[in-house]
Amino acid sequence: LWIKKSYEESKKGKLVVMLIPSRTDTIAWHEFIFPYAEIRFIKGRLKFSGSKIPAPFPNAIIVFREPYRTYKVYP
C-alpha cells in the first residue's frame, strides 16, 4: 500500500525516493514501479553501520517523479 501511496503522491508533483527490497516478482513492482519509476539496482547487499551482517535480500532505489520513465516488461 505504501508503494501505491508513493506513486499517487508523485502524481501530485512530489519527488518520492524509496529504498526497498528488490523483489521484482511482486504485484507492486509490476503495477507501480516498472511502469512509472526510475529504478536503480544496488550491487551487492546493503550493510548499515554497526551491523555485522548484510541485509538478507537485494535492494533497489526507486524514484517517482514527473515525467515518468516507462519500461517495457515482457512476459
C-alpha positions as a Markdown table, in Angstrom:
| # | Residue | x | y | z |
|---|---|---|---|---|
| 1 | Leu | 0.0 | 0.0 | 0.0 |
| 2 | Trp | 2.8 | 2.5 | 0.7 |
| 3 | Ile | 4.3 | 2.0 | -2.7 |
| 4 | Lys | 0.9 | 2.8 | -4.3 |
| 5 | Lys | 0.7 | 5.9 | -2.0 |
| 6 | Ser | 4.2 | 6.9 | -3.0 |
| 7 | Tyr | 3.2 | 6.7 | -6.7 |
| 8 | Glu | 0.0 | 8.7 | -6.0 |
| 9 | Glu | 1.9 | 11.4 | -4.2 |
| 10 | Ser | 4.3 | 11.7 | -7.2 |
| 11 | Lys | 1.3 | 12.3 | -9.4 |
| 12 | Lys | 0.7 | 15.4 | -7.3 |
| 13 | Gly | 4.2 | 16.7 | -8.2 |
| 14 | Lys | 6.1 | 15.4 | -5.3 |
| 15 | Leu | 9.5 | 13.7 | -5.6 |
| 16 | Val | 9.5 | 10.3 | -3.9 |
| 17 | Val | 12.6 | 8.3 | -3.3 |
| 18 | Met | 12.4 | 4.9 | -1.8 |
| 19 | Leu | 14.9 | 2.2 | -0.7 |
| 20 | Ile | 13.1 | -1.1 | -0.9 |
| 21 | Pro | 13.8 | -4.8 | -1.3 |
| 22 | Ser | 14.4 | -5.8 | -4.9 |
| 23 | Arg | 11.5 | -8.3 | -5.1 |
| 24 | Thr | 10.7 | -7.8 | -8.7 |
| 25 | Asp | 8.2 | -10.6 | -8.8 |
| 26 | Thr | 5.6 | -8.8 | -6.7 |
| 27 | Ile | 2.5 | -7.0 | -7.8 |
| 28 | Ala | 3.7 | -3.6 | -6.6 |
| 29 | Trp | 6.7 | -3.8 | -8.9 |
| 30 | His | 4.6 | -4.7 | -12.0 |
| 31 | Glu | 1.7 | -2.2 | -11.3 |
| 32 | Phe | 3.6 | 0.8 | -9.9 |
| 33 | Ile | 7.4 | 0.6 | -10.2 |
| 34 | Phe | 8.1 | -0.8 | -13.7 |
| 35 | Pro | 5.6 | 1.5 | -15.5 |
| 36 | Tyr | 6.2 | 4.7 | -13.6 |
| 37 | Ala | 9.6 | 4.8 | -11.7 |
| 38 | Glu | 13.3 | 5.2 | -12.2 |
| 39 | Ile | 14.9 | 2.1 | -10.9 |
| 40 | Arg | 18.5 | 1.9 | -9.6 |
| 41 | Phe | 19.6 | -1.6 | -8.5 |
| 42 | Ile | 22.2 | -1.7 | -5.8 |
| 43 | Lys | 25.1 | -4.1 | -6.5 |
| 44 | Gly | 25.6 | -6.5 | -3.6 |
| 45 | Arg | 23.8 | -6.4 | -0.2 |
| 46 | Leu | 23.5 | -3.4 | 1.9 |
| 47 | Lys | 25.3 | -3.3 | 5.2 |
| 48 | Phe | 24.4 | -0.5 | 7.7 |
| 49 | Ser | 27.0 | 0.9 | 10.0 |
| 50 | Gly | 27.3 | -1.0 | 13.3 |
| 51 | Ser | 25.9 | -4.2 | 11.7 |
| 52 | Lys | 28.0 | -7.3 | 11.4 |
| 53 | Ile | 25.9 | -8.9 | 8.7 |
| 54 | Pro | 24.4 | -7.5 | 5.4 |
| 55 | Ala | 20.7 | -7.4 | 4.5 |
| 56 | Pro | 19.3 | -10.8 | 3.7 |
| 57 | Phe | 17.9 | -9.6 | 0.3 |
| 58 | Pro | 19.0 | -7.3 | -2.6 |
| 59 | Asn | 17.8 | -3.7 | -2.6 |
| 60 | Ala | 16.9 | -1.0 | -5.1 |
| 61 | Ile | 16.4 | 2.7 | -5.1 |
| 62 | Ile | 13.1 | 3.7 | -6.6 |
| 63 | Val | 12.4 | 7.3 | -7.8 |
| 64 | Phe | 8.9 | 8.5 | -8.6 |
| 65 | Arg | 8.9 | 11.9 | -10.4 |
| 66 | Glu | 7.5 | 13.5 | -13.4 |
| 67 | Pro | 8.0 | 13.0 | -16.3 |
| 68 | Tyr | 7.7 | 9.3 | -15.7 |
| 69 | Arg | 10.1 | 6.9 | -17.4 |
| 70 | Thr | 8.4 | 3.9 | -18.9 |
| 71 | Tyr | 9.8 | 0.5 | -19.2 |
| 72 | Lys | 8.5 | -2.4 | -21.2 |
| 73 | Val | 8.1 | -5.7 | -19.3 |
| 74 | Tyr | 8.0 | -8.8 | -21.4 |
| 75 | Pro | 6.0 | -11.8 | -20.1 |
